[in-house]
Amino acid sequence: MKIISFSFDDIRDDWHLSDVQFEDINLLVGLSGVGKTRILRSIWGLKKIANGSTLNGVKWNMKFLDSEGKHFQWSGEFSVTDKIDEDKIDEEEDDDPKDNKPAVLSEELICDDKALIERENEQIKYDGKKIPKLLTEKSAIYLLKEDPISRIANEINKIFLYDHTRPIERKALFTKIDKTKLKKEYKTINDIFNSKLDIPTRLYWTANYDKALFSKIEKQFCGIFPFIEGIRIDTLDDSHLLKVLLDYREEQFIQIKEKNIKQWIPQFQISSGMFNTLMHLCELYLCAENSVVLIDELEDSLGINCLGPISDEIVGDTKNTQFIITSHHPTIINSIEYKSWKIVTRNANNVSVNKNDFDITESAHDPYLQLINSIQYNDGIAK
């Protein structure tokens, strides 16, 4: 899918995001505190809604293209309740009783100017015909399982949020994987691309069942770190077994091999910058065609030598991926064409995102310096 435009309101917090126009590559820039991260998490919230979550007091409108180029508009609103432990965009749905849940006040899905879903409170029309009452706290996109609604839900599931400000637990990434079930359910790499599996699990499958693609990831990683000559996923050598729990002795770990060093380095000893670089590469290589990739603080825990190559991978993407990225780092900002910058500003709780409207001049000052010295950037939070 490709998001064309998006607006969002969190009525409880009185937080409002005006309609944003998106392109293939979008770099959200602006002062700290303007709302860049919240924009990404609001988009991510729509994927949660499409998968059955109930988000208290939110209102949204998203226009997007599916993989076949059809135009859709999906809008809706949940009621506000006084429930204290309400679902958050970042949390899984809780088990509170139905009476404690916000209800869908309205929902509409339009395909090429034709209304597929029209919903007002408990009254629902599907393809112009009234249908029986649905669960009031769930989106119709989640509840209606037949085509074309299920296909649209699959498109929305191509939204991925990667936030490396929240470190991955690296001691045993693969302990919860049912290896037998994984091999049985996912026969091809396209099954992996279109799955809901996390990145480490996708990497595990690829290392075991698609050696060619794993070698491509390995080659790119070794290109960024020329002192590395290989990556493997395997059980630990004897020298490292004392450093893990007994339960993990038979588990496989990500390991890297440095040139002129005999022992392989296990994932819990790989530097955070190198490990996050590997995860970024996996995100790019193992996502589905026509995905929407949200990356918050791309530079987090990456060394300066990694930023340029990762930015180049994004700019050179060949999988029709849409990127919506936040960053404050000059290397990343300079690596992405300034026409893809979108400047985020905030007036109280009203957030706006505008395409960069000033030309970067050829001068001794790099684009990043021109950006941070611009009026648009420095007036990001109205006083």
C-alpha positions in Angstrom: 0.0 0.0 0.0 1.0 3.6 -0.2 -0.5 6.3 2.2 -1.5 9.4 0.2 -2.8 11.5 3.1 -3.5 11.1 6.8 -5.2 13.0 9.6 -5.7 12.0 13.2 -7.3 13.3 16.4 -6.8 12.0 20.0 -9.9 13.6 21.6 -8.9 12.6 25.2 -5.6 14.6 24.9 -7.1 17.2 22.6 -4.3 16.4 20.2 -4.9 17.1 16.5 -2.9 16.3 13.4 -3.9 18.2 10.3 -4.1 16.4 7.0 -0.6 15.3 5.9 0.3 14.5 2.3 2.8 11.7 1.9 5.2 10.7 -1.0 7.4 7.6 -1.5 10.1 8.9 0.9 9.2 11.2 3.7 11.7 12.5 6.3 9.9 14.2 9.2 12.1 17.0 10.6 11.5 19.6 13.3 12.3 20.7 16.8 12.2 18.1 19.6 8.6 18.0 21.0 6.7 19.0 17.9 5.1 15.5 17.6 7.1 13.6 15.0 7.1 10.3 17.0 3.4 10.7 17.7 2.6 10.9 14.0 4.3 7.6 13.4 2.5 6.0 16.3 -0.8 7.4 15.1 -0.3 5.7 11.7 0.7 2.5 13.5 -2.6 2.8 15.5 -4.6 2.3 12.3 -2.9 -1.1 11.8 -3.9 -2.0 15.4 -7.5 -1.0 14.7 -7.6 -3.1 11.5 -6.4 -6.0 13.6 -9.2 -5.6 16.2 -7.9 -3.2 18.8 -10.1 -0.6 20.3 -8.5 2.9 20.7 -10.3 5.2 23.1 -11.4 8.5 21.7 -9.5 8.6 18.4 -10.7 9.9 15.0 -8.9 9.2 11.7 -9.0 9.7 8.0 -6.5 7.9 5.7 -6.4 7.9 1.9 -4.2 5.2 0.4 -3.5 3.1 -2.7 -3.5 -0.7 -2.6 -1.0 -2.8 -4.4 -3.2 -2.8 -7.5 -3.3 1.0 -7.6 -6.9 1.3 -6.4 -7.8 4.4 -4.4 -9.2 4.0 -0.9 -10.3 6.3 1.9 -10.8 4.9 5.4 -12.2 7.1 8.2 -13.7 6.5 11.6 -14.1 7.5 15.2 -14.2 5.8 18.6 -16.1 7.2 21.5 -14.4 8.5 24.6 -14.9 6.6 27.8 -13.7 7.3 31.3 -12.0 3.9 31.5 -8.7 4.4 33.3 -6.7 1.6 31.8 -7.8 2.2 28.2 -5.9 0.7 25.3 -3.0 2.7 24.1 -1.6 2.8 20.6 1.6 1.2 22.0 -0.1 -1.5 24.0 -2.1 -4.7 23.3 -5.8 -4.8 23.8 -6.8 -5.5 27.3 -9.5 -7.9 28.7 -11.9 -5.4 30.1 -15.6 -6.2 29.8 -17.4 -5.1 26.7 -19.3 -2.4 28.6 -16.1 -0.7 29.5 -15.0 -0.4 25.8 -15.2 2.6 23.6 -17.7 2.1 20.7 -17.3 2.8 17.0 -19.3 6.0 16.4 -18.7 6.1 12.7 -16.7 4.3 10.0 -16.5 4.6 6.3 -14.5 2.8 3.6 -14.6 4.2 0.1 -13.0 2.5 -3.0 -12.7 4.7 -6.1 -15.6 6.9 -5.0 -17.8 3.9 -4.2 -18.8 3.3 -0.5 -18.0 -0.2 0.6 -18.7 0.4 4.3 -21.0 3.0 5.8 -21.4 2.9 9.6 -23.1 5.2 12.0 -23.3 3.8 15.5 -25.1 0.4 15.2 -26.3 1.0 11.6 -24.1 -0.6 9.0 -24.2 -0.8 5.3 -21.9 -3.0 3.3 -21.8 -2.4 -0.4 -25.0 -0.4 -0.2 -27.0 -3.0 1.8 -27.8 -3.1 5.4 -26.2 -5.9 7.4 -26.8 -7.4 10.9 -25.3 -5.6 13.8 -21.6 -6.0 14.4 -19.5 -5.8 17.6 -19.7 -2.1 18.5 -16.1 -1.9 19.7 -14.4 -3.4 16.6 -13.7 -1.9 13.2 -15.7 -3.4 10.3 -12.4 -3.9 8.5 -11.5 -6.4 11.2 -14.9 -8.0 11.5 -15.8 -8.5 7.8 -13.6 -11.3 6.7 -14.6 -11.7 3.0 -13.0 -10.1 0.0 -12.5 -7.3 -0.8 -12.4 -6.2 2.9 -10.0 -9.0 4.0 -7.7 -8.0 1.1 -7.8 -4.3 2.3 -7.0 -5.5 5.9 -3.9 -7.3 4.4 -2.8 -4.1 2.8 -3.0 -2.2 6.0 -1.0 -5.0 7.7 1.9 -3.9 5.4 2.5 -1.0 7.8 5.6 -1.7 9.9 6.9 0.5 12.8 10.5 0.1 13.7 11.6 2.0 16.8 15.3 1.3 17.8 15.0 3.7 20.7 13.4 0.6 22.4 16.2 -1.9 22.4 15.6 -5.5 21.4 16.4 -8.1 24.1 19.4 -9.8 22.5 20.2 -12.7 24.8 17.9 -15.2 23.1 15.9 -13.9 20.2 14.8 -17.2 18.9 13.7 -19.1 22.1 10.0 -18.5 21.6 10.0 -19.7 17.9 8.3 -23.0 17.2 10.8 -24.1 14.6 8.6 -27.0 13.4 5.5 -24.8 13.0 7.5 -22.1 11.3 8.8 -24.4 8.6 5.4 -26.0 8.1 3.4 -22.7 7.8 5.9 -20.6 5.8 7.0 -22.4 2.6 8.4 -19.5 0.6 10.1 -16.2 1.2 7.0 -14.4 -0.1 5.1 -16.1 2.8 7.7 -14.5 5.1 7.4 -11.1 3.4 3.6 -11.1 3.8 3.6 -12.5 7.3 3.1 -10.8 10.7 6.3 -12.3 12.0 8.8 -10.0 13.8 12.2 -9.2 12.2 14.3 -11.7 14.2 11.9 -14.6 13.3 12.0 -13.6 9.6 15.8 -13.5 9.7 15.9 -17.0 11.4 13.7 -18.4 8.6 15.8 -16.8 5.9 19.0 -18.1 7.3 17.7 -21.6 7.3 15.5 -21.7 4.2 16.6 -18.9 1.8 20.4 -19.0 1.7 20.6 -16.7 -1.3 18.7 -13.8 0.3 20.6 -14.4 3.6 23.9 -14.0 1.7 22.7 -10.7 0.2 22.0 -9.4 3.7 25.4 -10.7 4.9 27.2 -9.1 1.9 25.6 -5.7 2.7 26.4 -5.9 6.3 30.1 -6.9 5.6 30.2 -3.9 3.2 29.4 -1.6 6.0 31.8 -3.3 8.4 34.7 -4.4 6.2 36.4 -6.1 9.2 33.5 -8.6 9.3 33.7 -11.6 7.0 30.5 -13.5 7.9 27.2 -13.9 9.7 25.6 -17.1 10.8 22.7 -18.3 13.0 23.9 -21.3 14.9 24.4 -22.8 18.4 27.2 -21.3 20.5 30.8 -22.5 20.5 31.9 -24.1 23.8 33.8 -20.9 24.8 30.5 -19.0 25.0 28.2 -21.6 26.6 29.0 -20.5 30.2 27.7 -17.1 29.4 24.1 -18.2 28.8 21.4 -19.9 30.8 21.3 -23.7 30.7 18.0 -23.6 28.9 19.6 -21.8 26.0 22.4 -24.3 25.3 20.6 -25.8 22.4 19.3 -22.5 21.0 20.7 -20.7 18.0 22.1 -17.2 18.1 23.1 -14.6 15.6 26.8 -14.6 15.4 29.4 -12.6 13.4 33.0 -13.5 12.4 35.7 -10.9 12.4 38.7 -11.2 10.1 41.8 -12.7 11.7 39.8 -13.8 14.8 39.0 -17.5 15.2 36.0 -17.3 17.4 32.5 -16.2 16.3 31.0 -13.3 18.3 27.5 -14.1 19.7 24.6 -11.6 19.5 24.8 -10.6 23.1 28.4 -9.4 22.6 27.8 -7.6 19.3 27.9 -3.8 19.7 24.4 -2.2 19.7 25.4 -0.1 16.6 26.3 -3.2 14.6 23.3 -5.2 15.8 20.9 -2.3 15.0 22.5 -2.0 11.6 21.8 -5.6 10.9 18.2 -5.2 12.1 17.8 -2.2 9.8 19.1 -4.2 6.8 16.7 -7.1 7.7 13.8 -4.6 7.9 14.6 -3.4 4.4 15.3 -6.8 2.8 12.5 -8.8 4.6 9.5 -6.6 4.3 6.7 -7.2 1.7 6.5 -5.4 -1.6 4.5 -2.1 -1.3 5.0 -1.9 2.4 4.8 1.3 4.5 7.9 1.4 6.8 7.8 3.8 9.7 11.2 4.4 11.4 11.6 6.5 14.5 15.0 8.1 15.1 16.8 6.2 12.4 20.1 7.2 13.7 19.6 5.7 17.2 22.5 3.5 18.3 24.0 3.6 14.8 27.7 4.5 14.4 28.5 7.4 12.0 29.9 4.8 9.5 26.5 3.1 9.3 24.3 6.2 8.7 25.2 6.8 5.1 24.9 3.2 3.9 21.6 2.7 5.6 20.3 6.0 4.1 21.5 4.9 0.7 19.6 1.6 1.1 16.4 3.5 1.8 16.9 5.9 -1.1 17.8 3.0 -3.5 14.9 0.7 -2.4 13.5 -1.4 -5.2 10.5 -3.0 -3.4 8.1 0.0 -3.9 8.4 0.7 -0.2 7.1 3.9 1.3 9.3 5.3 4.0 8.1 7.7 6.8 11.2 8.5 8.9 12.1 10.8 11.8 15.6 12.0 12.3 17.7 14.8 13.8 21.0 13.6 12.5 22.8 15.7 9.8 24.2 12.7 8.0 20.8 11.2 7.4 19.1 14.6 6.7 21.9 15.4 4.1 21.5 11.9 2.6 17.9 12.3 1.7 16.9 14.8 -0.9 15.6 18.0 0.6 12.4 17.7 -1.5 11.5 14.7 0.6 11.7 16.7 3.9 8.5 17.5 5.7 8.7 20.1 8.5 6.6 19.3 11.5 5.3 22.3 13.5 3.0 22.6 16.5 0.7 25.3 17.8 -0.5 24.2 21.3 -1.9 20.7 20.5 -2.4 21.3 16.8 0.3 19.7 14.7 0.9 20.4 11.0 3.3 18.8 8.5 4.3 20.8 5.5 6.5 20.0 2.6 9.7 21.8 2.6 9.0 25.0 0.7 12.4 26.6 0.6 15.2 25.9 -1.9 18.5 24.6 -0.7 21.2 26.8 -2.2 24.5 25.6 -3.5 26.9 27.0 -0.8 29.5 26.1 1.7 26.7 25.3 4.1 25.3 21.8 3.8 21.5 21.2 3.6 21.2 20.3 7.3 22.7 23.6 8.4 20.4 25.5 6.0 17.4 23.6 7.5 18.2 24.2 11.1 18.8 27.9 10.4 15.5 28.3 8.5 12.5 30.2 9.9 10.2 27.3 9.2 12.3 25.0 11.4 13.0 27.4 14.2 9.3 28.5 14.5 8.3 24.9 15.0 6.6 25.4 18.3 4.4 28.5 18.5 5.0 30.6 21.6 
